[in-house]
Structure formats: C-alpha cells, structure tokens
Amino acid sequence: MSQQPLLTPYNKNIKLRNRIVMAPMTRSRANNQEKVPTDDLHGLYYEQRASAGLIITEGSQVSEQAVGYINTPGIHTDAQVEGWKKVTQRVHEQGGTIFIQLWHVGRISHPDFHDGALPVSASAINPNAKSFTPEGFKDTVTPKEMTVSEIKSTVKDFQKAAANAVKAGFDGVEIHSSNGYLFQQFFNACSNTRTDDYGGSIENRTRFFFEVLDAIKEVIPEERIGARFNPSLNGLFGITLDESTIPTFEYIVKKLNDYNLAYIHLSEPFTDVTNVPFAVTNIAKHFRQLYNGTLIINGGFDQEKGNKILEDGDADLVAYAKLYISNPDLVERFEQDVNLAEWDEDTFYTPGKKGYTDYPKATK
C-alpha cells in the first residue's frame, strides 16, 4: 500500500509528506464572545489530524464584517492570533503543515451579526439563501453594495489577516474565493451588476481578488499563498452559471500562472450540472490543462478515486472533508487499508467535543 500515489511525498512550491489534504470545514466550535480558537478543542482537533500532508483550517473571518455563521474563529484580533498560536504549535509538534483559510462571506450573512447593519456584497442583490445565526437559520436579506472605499478597506483587512497568520505560526494562507462568498459574488454576473472598475468585464469582476492577492503577497511569500475556487457552482448560495462564468475562472486560473503560489484548490460541482448550460462537469481535467502549478482537487473523493485522479495526472493533491471529521487518522487508515468510520452529521456545527474531538483512531 506504500506505493499509493496519495501516500507519496510532494515537493513543488509546497513540501508535503503525502498528498492527502484536510479540506477546510466550518465546525462552529469557537463558542466564546471573542470568537477565539481554543487549545482544548481546536488545538486538539487539528493535532489529531496532523498526519495529513496539509491541513487547511476552517474559514477564519478577516473582520467582524466578514462573519456570516455562528461561532467561527477569526484572525483579526490579538486574542484570536494567540489562540491560533496554540493550534499551529500542536500541529507542528506532530510534524504537520497547516494553512489558514481567510474568509469573508459577503452577502451570505445577516444583520443579526452586524448590530442590525446590512451585510455587504458586490451588488445589492439578495442571494435568497440562509444564514446560520445565533437564533438558527434565517433568510438572507438584500445586502449593501460595497463602495470603492469599502473594497479598498477590505483589501487591507485581508492583508492584515495574512500578517496575523504569520504571527500565529501558520505555514501559509488560503484565500477563500469560492462557494458563493464575497469574491465569488464579484466573479459571477448574477451577483455583480456594477458599472465601475469592479463590474462588467471579466477583468473588472476579478480585480478585487487580484488586489487582495497582491496585498497579501506583500506580507507573506507567494509560495505560501493558496486560493480556492468553485467554478461550476450552480443553484446554491445564490449563484447561477451563465455563459461568462467558466471563461471568468479560466481567466483567473491562467493569470495565476504569473504567480508562484503554493497551490490552487478547486472543487468539483456540488450539484449535478450535467444538463446545465455552460457548466464544466470535470473541473480537475478542464483546469489542469490551464494551470502550471500545484492543483488540489476536492469533491466526494474516496481512497480509490483519490489515487486514480493522481495517477491520471489531473491533480497533484486531493482534499478530503467529511472523511476527516470521523477519521482523524485518515492517512494511517489509507496506509493500512482500515475501514473508515461514519460521521455524525447532527454534530457538525454543535458546541463542544462531541462529534469534534471524540472520534477515535483505528485500533490495529
């Protein structure tokens, strides 16, 4: 089993002991007023999974304005930085590598998180989705269109968050430009009807992302930066595909060849887009031809499918999400061909250790 592609080392911009990535997953365990990750929960949770080639943390908001879900840990205050320091130390003590995912949800939020103020987005268009608030799921509202000044301020928020990540001991950062959140709200025409420098053409709709990337690389080397995208997202988080969607992501990915990033992280479609006009059904194969750097693929992979996509050369690394919830020793289980444990979906977003740090490792 040692010859499985998933278990081989990787060394191109990012040096990893295997090609298994723990995907970012919101777990809503920062159940404290300051939204600080804690040593006994977050620290233990990530330490348990440190045998992954790479851990990408749950989304961590870059400002108070960026919040859209309950109990998610931030990376914009000194207390949050101190909390994350304990997490990275525990992972590093196990020989692990850990990136933090930098997050702004944009319009996938609710006034309850913002003292009654509206969430912000590229344009004032309601995604007609749900926001996970302290009082349960609530319908989203029509957001406030960001001014140019607010866009520039948000660029600074991401830059400061990246600098904070360095202070906290992270090996790198991932820009969460996926899943219908703020950057994708700028990318997609269905959510961006602006007529200024941030709307209209593909170049304009991607400008905000590249401004953030350029700001982040001022405080952390390019080879310690990743970015996540979901090109064929359709019918979720207020996002609808159109004829310009895939060309927009093709433009982004091709332009990223001019950078020396750690990786790009792509998701296969979340829903069946076989009959959706303009969609791409095989994201890895499509974008592998366009990108020269390291490509992580995510989306319903098991051990066999993960090894196969690496053998085919359509990706360099494979990210696992739910399997990592219930199998903290996923790498070892793949190595030893041990049965995988089932996860408990009812405890994905509940406070405390149940369904978080209480999944046992396999017994030999």
Secondary structure as the mmCIF struct_conf table of DSSP 4:
data_model
#
loop_
_struct_conf.conf_type_id
_struct_conf.id
_struct_conf.beg_label_comp_id
_struct_conf.beg_label_asym_id
_struct_conf.beg_label_seq_id
_struct_conf.end_label_comp_id
_struct_conf.end_label_asym_id
_struct_conf.end_label_seq_id
TURN_TY1_P TURN_TY1_P1 SER A 2 GLN A 3
HELX_RH_3T_P HELX_RH_3T_P1 PRO A 5 LEU A 7
BEND BEND1 THR A 8 THR A 8
STRN STRN1 TYR A 10 ASN A 11
BEND BEND2 LYS A 12 ILE A 14
STRN STRN2 LYS A 15 LEU A 16
BEND BEND3 ARG A 17 ARG A 19
STRN STRN3 ILE A 20 MET A 22
BEND BEND4 ASN A 32 ASN A 32
TURN_TY1_P TURN_TY1_P2 GLN A 33 GLU A 34
HELX_RH_PI_P HELX_RH_PI_P1 ASP A 39 GLY A 43
HELX_RH_AL_P HELX_RH_AL_P1 LEU A 44 GLN A 48
TURN_TY1_P TURN_TY1_P3 ARG A 49 SER A 51
BEND BEND5 ALA A 52 GLY A 53
STRN STRN4 LEU A 54 GLN A 61
BEND BEND6 VAL A 62 SER A 63
HELX_RH_3T_P HELX_RH_3T_P2 GLU A 64 ALA A 66
STRN STRN5 TYR A 69 TYR A 69
TURN_TY1_P TURN_TY1_P4 ILE A 70 ASN A 71
STRN STRN6 GLY A 74 GLY A 74
BEND BEND7 ILE A 75 THR A 77
HELX_RH_AL_P HELX_RH_AL_P2 ASP A 78 GLU A 93
TURN_TY1_P TURN_TY1_P5 GLN A 94 GLY A 95
STRN STRN7 ILE A 98 TRP A 103
TURN_TY1_P TURN_TY1_P6 GLY A 106 ARG A 107
BEND BEND8 ILE A 108 SER A 109
HELX_RH_3T_P HELX_RH_3T_P3 PRO A 111 PHE A 113
TURN_TY1_P TURN_TY1_P7 HIS A 114 GLY A 116
HELX_LH_PP_P HELX_LH_PP_P1 ALA A 117 PRO A 119
STRN STRN8 VAL A 120 SER A 121
BEND BEND9 ALA A 122 ALA A 124
STRN STRN9 LYS A 130 THR A 133
TURN_TY1_P TURN_TY1_P8 PRO A 134 GLU A 135
STRN STRN10 GLY A 136 ASP A 139
HELX_LH_PP_P HELX_LH_PP_P2 THR A 142 PRO A 143
STRN STRN11 LYS A 144 GLU A 145
HELX_LH_PP_P HELX_LH_PP_P3 MET A 146 THR A 147
HELX_RH_AL_P HELX_RH_AL_P3 VAL A 148 LYS A 167
TURN_TY1_P TURN_TY1_P9 ALA A 168 GLY A 169
BEND BEND10 ASP A 171 ASP A 171
STRN STRN12 GLY A 172 HIS A 176
TURN_TY1_P TURN_TY1_P10 ASN A 179 GLY A 180
BEND BEND11 TYR A 181 TYR A 181
HELX_RH_AL_P HELX_RH_AL_P4 LEU A 182 PHE A 187
BEND BEND12 ASN A 188 ASN A 188
TURN_TY1_P TURN_TY1_P11 ALA A 189 SER A 191
BEND BEND13 ASP A 196 ASP A 196
TURN_TY1_P TURN_TY1_P12 ASP A 197 TYR A 198
BEND BEND14 GLY A 199 SER A 201
HELX_RH_AL_P HELX_RH_AL_P5 ILE A 202 ARG A 205
TURN_TY1_P TURN_TY1_P13 THR A 206 THR A 206
HELX_RH_AL_P HELX_RH_AL_P6 ARG A 207 ILE A 216
TURN_TY1_P TURN_TY1_P14 LYS A 217 VAL A 219
BEND BEND15 ILE A 220 ILE A 220
HELX_RH_3T_P HELX_RH_3T_P4 GLU A 222 ARG A 224
STRN STRN13 ILE A 225 PHE A 229
TURN_TY1_P TURN_TY1_P15 PRO A 231 SER A 232
BEND BEND16 GLY A 235 GLY A 235
STRN STRN14 LEU A 236 LEU A 236
TURN_TY1_P TURN_TY1_P16 PHE A 237 GLY A 238
STRN STRN15 ILE A 239 ILE A 239
TURN_TY1_P TURN_TY1_P17 GLU A 243 SER A 244
HELX_RH_AL_P HELX_RH_AL_P7 THR A 245 LEU A 256
TURN_TY1_P TURN_TY1_P18 ASN A 257 ASP A 258
BEND BEND17 TYR A 259 TYR A 259
BEND BEND18 ALA A 262 ALA A 262
STRN STRN16 TYR A 263 SER A 267
BEND BEND19 PHE A 270 THR A 271
TURN_TY1_P TURN_TY1_P19 THR A 274 ASN A 275
BEND BEND20 VAL A 276 VAL A 276
TURN_TY1_P TURN_TY1_P20 PRO A 277 PHE A 278
BEND BEND21 THR A 281 THR A 281
HELX_RH_AL_P HELX_RH_AL_P8 ILE A 283 ARG A 288
TURN_TY1_P TURN_TY1_P21 GLN A 289 LEU A 290
BEND BEND22 GLY A 293 GLY A 293
STRN STRN17 LEU A 295 ASN A 298
BEND BEND23 GLY A 299 GLY A 300
HELX_RH_AL_P HELX_RH_AL_P9 GLN A 303 GLU A 311
TURN_TY1_P TURN_TY1_P22 ASP A 312 GLY A 313
BEND BEND24 ASP A 314 ASP A 314
BEND BEND25 ASP A 316 ASP A 316
STRN STRN18 LEU A 317 TYR A 320
BEND BEND26 ALA A 321 ALA A 321
HELX_RH_AL_P HELX_RH_AL_P10 LYS A 322 SER A 326
TURN_TY1_P TURN_TY1_P23 PRO A 328 ASP A 329
HELX_RH_AL_P HELX_RH_AL_P11 LEU A 330 GLN A 336
TURN_TY1_P TURN_TY1_P24 ASP A 337 ASP A 337
HELX_LH_PP_P HELX_LH_PP_P4 VAL A 338 TRP A 343
HELX_RH_3T_P HELX_RH_3T_P5 GLU A 345 THR A 347
TURN_TY1_P TURN_TY1_P25 PHE A 348 TYR A 349
BEND BEND27 PRO A 351 LYS A 353
TURN_TY1_P TURN_TY1_P26 LYS A 354 THR A 357
HELX_LH_PP_P HELX_LH_PP_P5 TYR A 359 THR A 363
#
